[in-house]
Amino acid sequence: MGGATIKTLRSRLTLTILAVLLFTVALISGFSNVYINRTFENYIAREEREQSESIVADIESRYNALAGGWSEDFLHTLGMYSLYDGYIISVADARGNVLWSAENHDMTQCGRIMADIAARMAGINGGGFETRDYALMVGQQKVGSVAVTSYGPFFYTENDYRFIKTLNAATLIIALLAAALAVGAGSLLARRIAQPVARTAAIAAQIARGNYNERFDEAPDTRELNDLAIAVNQLAASLAEQENLRKRLTADAAHELRTPLTAVGSHLEAMIEGIWEATPERLRSCHEEVRRLGLLVQDLQELAKFDSDNLKLTKTEIDLAELVRAVCRNFEAEAAKKNIALSVCAGAGFVSADKDRMNQVVTNLVSNAVKYTPANGHISVVAAASAGAGLIEVSDDGIGIAADELPFVFERFYRTDKSRNRKTGGAGVGLTIAKSIVEAHGGTIDVHSQVDAGSRFTVTLPR
């Protein structure tokens, strides 16, 4: 195929399932990570604003109205605590004079803390240090102001940074574990799907080689694969049956041809060598065997016509009652010789069918009934029609057919009485031809029988 690499179904399924599962895991993990980080960032930004407002509220609450200002120790303590938390404050009085500033108090410490925060937040939010000014109010009077400098729009403290790193690591580990489980589950699922398909291919290859005994021993637990296994088993069984039929057809055809040919050959040889005199009786006997050969060939040609779908039906509106009465009249004399009661019960009923072909079907059924019904027996022929179908039923109280032989009565060359020959039982293709004609009309033919109790053949035709 042009040098293209043909991948196995299992490898294709494995790769496809893994790709889907890994993509799903990556999508969920990525979305979860972004959502958690975004939520945490909003939380930190909100905490930063609240912390700044808390610093302002603390300074306002410690204002000494009598002294007209704040205790320097308080401002120093508050400022240093705030500095360690990442907030650089500068407090001024109402006239703008700086009372305390973290940068003026310890520039080195401020620089170190600001550098640590900047390094920690590098690549996280792309922000920088921002200063926000707040008025210090006591009642309705402004008593000063405070400038709060912090990293914006938010920043992580050392504990915050460790938490978010741990959270991201945990998310990554969970994603990797999920991916590993996805790989295992995908491989197992692909294997379970591919194995029955591979088994099907192996069985099909064996069938193609003529080994029709291969079967699925255990049905897959997936409905579609189970249906496939059942179909393959049925195919193998059907092909095995067809192969047996083909072999039997060959053997039966050879037997049917060999018997008259042997008789004709032996008679002619005896007459040529002078052992027998070529009397008219012996010549008529040879002619009779040749005629039987011609009938057999005609039957085989008829079957070939049905098998090749070349049968052309000339359909007209025919009356089933008229059809069965005409056929039964042709057998009245033969039935009378055996003292067989031949009764017809038929009401007018029209169907669209080929009259000559259906005549052939009814003739075959009535002929068989007369042939295999003993003296003083009874044959009943019924014709009827309903809104959707026409029906012909031929019943007798003859020798009947064994239950194990019923499935084969419509097969070519099949004879329920193995002892009879063409003189008594024909070639064994009459019912085969009858079934082909009925099915060509879109109808069905069925048989119900019991040994020594008789048989009933039922033909159903669509109207």
Buried (B, 14 or more C-beta within 10 A) or exposed (E): EEEEEEEEBBEEBBEEBBEEBBEEBEEEBEEEBEEBBEEBBEEBBEBBBEBBEEBBEBBBEEBEEEEEBBEEEBBEEBBBEBBEEBBBBBBBBBEEEEBBBBBEBBEEBBEEBBEEBBEBBEEBBEBEBEEBEBEBBEEEEEBBBBBBBBBBBBBBBEEBBEEBEEBEEEBEEBBEEBBEEBBEEBBEBBEBBBBBBBBBEEBBEBBEEEEBEBEBEEBBEEEEBBEBBEEBBEBBEEBBEEEEBEEBBEEBBEEBBEBBEEBBEEBBEBBEEEEBEBEEEBEEBBEBBBEBBEBBEEBBEBBEBBEEEEBEBEEEEBBBBBBBBBBBEEBEEBBEEEEBEBEBEBEEBBBBBBBEBBBBBBBBBBBBBBBBBEEEBBBBBBBBBEEEBBBBBBBBBBBBBEEEBBEEBBBBBBBBEEEBBBEEBBBBBBBBBBBBBBEBBEBBBBBEBEEEEBBBBBBBBEB
